[in-house]
Amino acid sequence: MRGKMYGSLSDRIFAGLLLTLGGAVIVIAALMAWELWLGGAAAFHNFGFWAFTFGTSWDAVNERFGAWPFLLGTVVTSAAALTISFLPSLAAAIAIAEYAPRWLGEVIAYLIDLLAALPSVVYGLWGIFVLVPLVRDHVEQPLFLWSAGHAPSLMGLFGPPTGIGMLSAVLVLSLMIIPYSSSLARDAIRLVPREQREAMYALGATRWEVVRRVVLPYARGGIFAGVVLALARALGETMAVTMLIGNGHQLPFSVFGPAATMASVIANEFTEATGDLHLSSLLAIGFLLFVLSLLVNLAADWMLRRMSFGEGRR
């Protein structure tokens, strides 16, 4: 009886501790959103919430600020990086979990996970000294010269071949988010029950048929969770993107031309903002980035629940 009483008490203490810690996370997130909203209230009040969000002018001299170029730049760079990195990360996960010998798979997995441990400034420096010359000399300049001779109307789409711009930033960002989607996809594939594979092999299926018809459908929830984690990482990336994207405030974008993201404009101008309205506008952009990340995660959670419901129903 005494042991049961102590066990019940310890269970209640442990449950209370978990609830406290979980509630603290929610409170901290709410306080962050509130502080960003208070900091950006002057910009929202001066320009209007929707006018500021979809405004295309960013002029610190005349104190005219709009967040649309940076919001669009964040969405475009993140979506493009996710599109480029998805197939390589999934292929790496399948190769490690299904095809490679165990010792080789562990080595490859370690090297891929090591990419997540590198500081973003290292990616930025590598991008400036290695990737930018390659992109400029072997991708941008040939396409620019081709468009100048055969399709002059495309020159505005491509932009000047400087190497610093959207393309380089997207390529580096896609490399940075591969470990996040690949690691979760690898774990999800390894959690597929062996009986599922053996049943397909008993029916005469090849290894690729087993992967395509059994492993990937069964593990799609974990694969999608990795995609969401990679997208969240891409939305908030600052230093590497700031060093490579060119930090242009204009619309529309060109493939090779400069652009900016919400995180990069905050990193570039926060210490140089002298006026109260300029500082408030940067904090307002931080609030919009917070809201964008929240909406993306909520939408991904809803889609993941729908996928899990469909799997359970089948």
C-alpha positions as CSV (number, residue, x, y, z in Angstrom):
1,M,0.0,0.0,0.0
2,R,2.8,2.3,0.9
3,G,4.7,1.6,-2.3
4,K,1.6,2.1,-4.3
5,M,1.0,5.5,-2.7
6,Y,4.6,6.6,-3.4
7,G,4.3,5.3,-6.9
8,S,1.1,7.3,-7.5
9,L,2.7,10.5,-6.0
10,S,5.8,10.1,-8.2
11,D,3.6,9.6,-11.2
12,R,1.7,12.8,-10.4
13,I,5.0,14.8,-9.9
14,F,6.4,13.5,-13.2
15,A,3.1,14.3,-15.1
16,G,3.1,17.8,-13.5
17,L,6.7,18.3,-14.5
18,L,6.0,17.3,-18.1
19,L,3.0,19.6,-18.3
20,T,4.9,22.5,-16.9
21,L,7.8,22.1,-19.3
22,G,5.4,21.6,-22.2
23,G,3.4,24.7,-21.2
24,A,6.6,26.7,-20.8
25,V,7.4,26.1,-24.5
26,I,4.0,27.4,-25.5
27,V,4.4,30.4,-23.2
28,I,7.9,31.2,-24.6
29,A,6.6,31.0,-28.2
30,A,3.7,33.3,-27.3
31,L,5.9,35.8,-25.6
32,M,8.2,35.8,-28.6
33,A,5.3,36.5,-31.0
34,W,4.0,39.2,-28.6
35,E,7.3,41.0,-28.4
36,L,7.8,40.9,-32.1
37,W,4.2,42.3,-32.6
38,L,4.9,45.1,-30.1
39,G,8.1,46.0,-31.8
40,G,6.5,46.0,-35.2
41,A,3.3,47.8,-34.1
42,A,4.6,51.2,-35.3
43,A,5.2,49.9,-38.8
44,F,1.9,48.1,-39.0
45,H,0.1,51.2,-37.6
46,N,1.9,53.6,-40.0
47,F,1.5,51.7,-43.2
48,G,-1.4,49.3,-42.4
49,F,-0.9,45.5,-41.8
50,W,-1.8,44.4,-45.3
51,A,-0.1,47.4,-47.0
52,F,3.1,46.7,-45.2
53,T,2.9,42.9,-45.9
54,F,2.3,43.3,-49.6
55,G,4.2,46.6,-50.1
56,T,7.1,46.4,-52.6
57,S,9.1,49.5,-51.6
58,W,11.9,49.4,-49.2
59,D,13.4,52.9,-48.9
60,A,15.1,53.7,-45.6
61,V,15.9,57.3,-46.7
62,N,12.3,58.2,-47.3
63,E,11.0,55.7,-44.7
64,R,8.9,53.7,-47.0
65,F,8.8,50.1,-46.1
66,G,7.1,47.0,-47.5
67,A,7.8,43.3,-46.7
68,W,6.6,41.6,-49.9
69,P,10.0,41.3,-51.7
70,F,11.5,39.6,-48.7
71,L,8.5,37.4,-48.0
72,L,8.4,36.3,-51.6
73,G,12.2,35.8,-51.6
74,T,11.9,33.6,-48.5
75,V,9.2,31.4,-50.0
76,V,10.9,31.1,-53.4
77,T,14.3,30.2,-52.1
78,S,12.9,27.7,-49.6
79,A,10.6,26.0,-52.1
80,A,13.3,25.9,-54.7
81,A,15.9,24.5,-52.3
82,L,13.4,21.9,-51.0
83,T,12.6,20.8,-54.6
84,I,16.2,20.4,-55.5
85,S,17.2,18.5,-52.3
86,F,14.2,16.2,-52.0
87,L,15.2,13.5,-54.5
88,P,18.9,13.4,-53.5
89,S,18.0,13.1,-49.8
90,L,15.4,10.4,-50.4
91,A,17.8,8.5,-52.7
92,A,20.5,8.7,-50.0
93,A,18.0,7.4,-47.4
94,I,16.9,4.5,-49.6
95,A,20.5,3.6,-50.5
96,I,21.6,3.6,-46.8
97,A,18.7,1.7,-45.4
98,E,18.0,-0.8,-48.3
99,Y,21.0,-1.3,-50.6
100,A,24.3,-0.4,-48.9
101,P,26.2,-2.8,-46.7
102,R,25.8,-1.9,-43.0
103,W,29.3,-0.6,-42.6
104,L,29.1,1.5,-45.7
105,G,25.6,2.8,-44.8
106,E,26.8,3.9,-41.4
107,V,29.7,5.8,-43.0
108,I,27.5,7.5,-45.5
109,A,24.9,8.3,-42.8
110,Y,27.6,9.9,-40.6
111,L,28.9,12.0,-43.4
112,I,25.4,13.3,-44.3
113,D,24.6,14.0,-40.7
114,L,27.9,15.9,-40.4
115,L,26.5,18.4,-42.9
116,A,24.0,19.5,-40.3
117,A,26.7,20.2,-37.8
118,L,28.6,22.7,-40.0
119,P,28.0,26.3,-39.1
120,S,26.1,28.2,-41.8
121,V,28.9,30.7,-42.2
122,V,31.1,27.9,-43.4
123,Y,28.6,27.1,-46.1
124,G,28.6,30.8,-47.0
125,L,32.4,31.0,-47.3
126,W,32.4,27.8,-49.4
127,G,29.7,29.2,-51.5
128,I,31.6,32.5,-52.1
129,F,35.0,30.9,-52.9
130,V,34.0,27.7,-54.6
131,L,30.4,27.6,-55.8
132,V,30.0,31.2,-57.0
133,P,32.9,31.0,-59.6
134,L,31.6,27.6,-60.8
135,V,28.0,28.9,-61.2
136,R,29.2,32.2,-62.8
137,D,31.6,30.6,-65.3
138,H,29.8,27.4,-66.2
139,V,26.1,28.1,-65.8
140,E,25.2,31.7,-65.7
141,Q,27.6,33.1,-68.3
142,P,26.9,30.5,-71.0
143,L,23.1,30.9,-70.5
144,F,23.4,34.7,-70.6
145,L,25.4,34.6,-73.8
146,W,23.1,32.2,-75.4
147,S,20.0,34.3,-74.5
148,A,21.8,37.4,-75.8
149,G,22.3,35.7,-79.2
150,H,19.2,33.6,-79.6
151,A,16.5,34.8,-77.2
152,P,17.1,38.4,-76.0
153,S,13.7,38.4,-74.3
154,L,15.1,36.0,-71.7
155,M,18.0,38.2,-70.7
156,G,15.8,39.9,-68.1
157,L,14.8,36.6,-66.7
158,F,18.3,35.3,-66.3
159,G,19.9,38.6,-65.1
160,P,23.6,39.5,-65.1
161,P,26.1,36.5,-64.6
162,T,27.7,37.6,-61.4
163,G,27.5,34.4,-59.5
164,I,26.0,36.2,-56.5
165,G,22.3,35.8,-56.5
166,M,19.3,33.5,-56.3
167,L,20.8,30.5,-57.9
168,S,23.9,30.3,-55.7
169,A,21.8,30.9,-52.6
170,V,19.3,28.2,-53.5
171,L,22.0,25.6,-54.3
172,V,23.8,26.1,-51.0
173,L,20.5,26.1,-49.1
174,S,19.5,22.8,-50.7
175,L,22.8,21.3,-49.6
176,M,22.2,22.5,-46.1
177,I,18.7,21.0,-45.7
178,I,19.6,17.5,-47.1
179,P,20.6,16.1,-43.7
180,Y,17.3,17.0,-42.1
181,S,15.0,15.3,-44.7
182,S,17.4,12.4,-45.2
183,S,17.8,11.4,-41.6
184,L,14.1,11.2,-40.9
185,A,13.4,9.4,-44.1
186,R,16.2,6.9,-43.3
187,D,14.8,6.2,-39.8
188,A,11.2,5.9,-41.2
189,I,12.4,3.4,-43.8
190,R,14.2,1.3,-41.2
191,L,11.1,1.1,-39.1
192,V,9.1,-0.6,-41.8
193,P,8.3,-4.1,-40.5
194,R,10.4,-6.9,-41.9
195,E,7.2,-9.0,-42.5
196,Q,6.1,-6.4,-45.1
197,R,9.2,-6.9,-47.1
198,E,9.2,-10.7,-46.8
199,A,5.6,-10.9,-47.9
200,M,6.5,-9.1,-51.1
201,Y,9.6,-11.1,-51.7
202,A,7.5,-14.3,-51.3
203,L,5.3,-13.1,-54.1
204,G,8.4,-12.8,-56.4
205,A,8.9,-9.0,-56.2
206,T,12.3,-7.5,-56.9
207,R,14.1,-5.3,-54.4
208,W,13.0,-2.1,-56.2
209,E,9.4,-3.3,-56.3
210,V,9.5,-3.9,-52.6
211,V,10.9,-0.4,-52.0
212,R,8.4,1.3,-54.4
213,R,5.3,-0.6,-53.4
214,V,5.8,-1.4,-49.7
215,V,8.6,0.6,-48.1
216,L,7.9,4.1,-49.4
217,P,4.1,4.0,-48.9
218,Y,4.6,2.6,-45.4
219,A,7.2,5.2,-44.5
220,R,5.7,8.2,-46.2
221,G,4.7,9.8,-42.9
222,G,8.3,9.9,-41.7
223,I,9.5,11.0,-45.1
224,F,7.0,13.9,-45.1
225,A,8.0,14.8,-41.6
226,G,11.6,15.1,-42.8
227,V,10.5,17.4,-45.6
228,V,8.7,19.6,-43.2
229,L,11.7,19.8,-40.9
230,A,13.9,20.7,-43.9
231,L,11.5,23.4,-45.0
232,A,11.4,24.9,-41.5
233,R,15.2,25.0,-41.6
234,A,15.2,26.6,-45.0
235,L,12.7,29.3,-44.0
236,G,14.9,30.5,-41.0
237,E,18.3,30.2,-42.6
238,T,20.2,33.5,-42.3
239,M,23.9,33.7,-42.6
240,A,24.7,31.5,-45.7
241,V,21.8,33.0,-47.6
242,T,22.8,36.5,-46.6
243,M,26.3,36.0,-47.9
244,L,25.2,34.6,-51.3
245,I,21.8,36.0,-52.3
246,G,23.0,39.5,-53.2
247,N,20.6,41.3,-50.9
248,G,18.6,43.2,-53.5
249,H,15.3,44.8,-52.5
250,Q,13.7,45.0,-55.9
251,L,11.0,43.1,-57.7
252,P,10.6,41.1,-59.9
253,F,13.3,38.5,-59.3
254,S,15.6,37.1,-61.9
255,V,17.1,33.6,-61.8
256,F,20.7,34.9,-61.5
257,G,20.0,38.3,-60.1
258,P,20.1,39.5,-56.4
259,A,17.2,39.1,-54.0
260,A,16.7,39.0,-50.3
261,T,14.9,37.0,-47.7
262,M,13.2,38.0,-44.5
263,A,16.0,36.7,-42.4
264,S,18.7,38.2,-44.5
265,V,17.3,41.7,-44.5
266,I,17.0,41.6,-40.7
267,A,20.6,40.4,-40.4
268,N,21.9,43.1,-42.8
269,E,20.0,46.2,-41.5
270,F,19.2,45.6,-37.9
271,T,22.5,47.1,-36.5
272,E,22.3,50.0,-39.0
273,A,18.7,50.9,-38.4
274,T,18.8,54.5,-37.0
275,G,15.2,55.5,-37.3
276,D,12.5,54.1,-35.1
277,L,10.2,53.3,-38.1
278,H,13.1,51.4,-39.8
279,L,13.7,49.4,-36.7
280,S,10.0,48.7,-36.2
281,S,9.7,47.6,-39.8
282,L,12.5,45.0,-39.3
283,L,10.8,43.7,-36.2
284,A,7.5,43.6,-38.2
285,I,9.3,41.4,-40.7
286,G,10.4,39.2,-37.9
287,F,6.8,38.8,-36.8
288,L,5.7,37.9,-40.3
289,L,8.5,35.3,-40.5
290,F,7.3,33.9,-37.2
291,V,3.7,33.7,-38.6
292,L,4.9,32.2,-41.8
293,S,6.8,29.4,-40.0
294,L,3.9,28.8,-37.8
295,L,1.5,28.5,-40.7
296,V,3.8,26.1,-42.6
297,N,4.2,23.9,-39.6
298,L,0.4,23.8,-38.9
299,A,-0.4,23.0,-42.5
300,A,2.3,20.3,-42.5
301,D,0.9,18.8,-39.2
302,W,-2.6,18.8,-40.7
303,M,-1.4,17.0,-43.9
304,L,0.6,14.5,-41.8
305,R,-2.5,13.7,-39.7
306,R,-4.5,13.2,-42.9
307,M,-1.9,10.9,-44.2
308,S,-1.8,8.9,-41.0
309,F,-5.6,8.7,-41.0
310,G,-5.6,7.3,-44.5
311,E,-3.0,4.7,-43.6
312,G,-5.0,3.6,-40.6
313,R,-8.2,3.4,-42.6
314,R,-6.6,1.2,-45.2
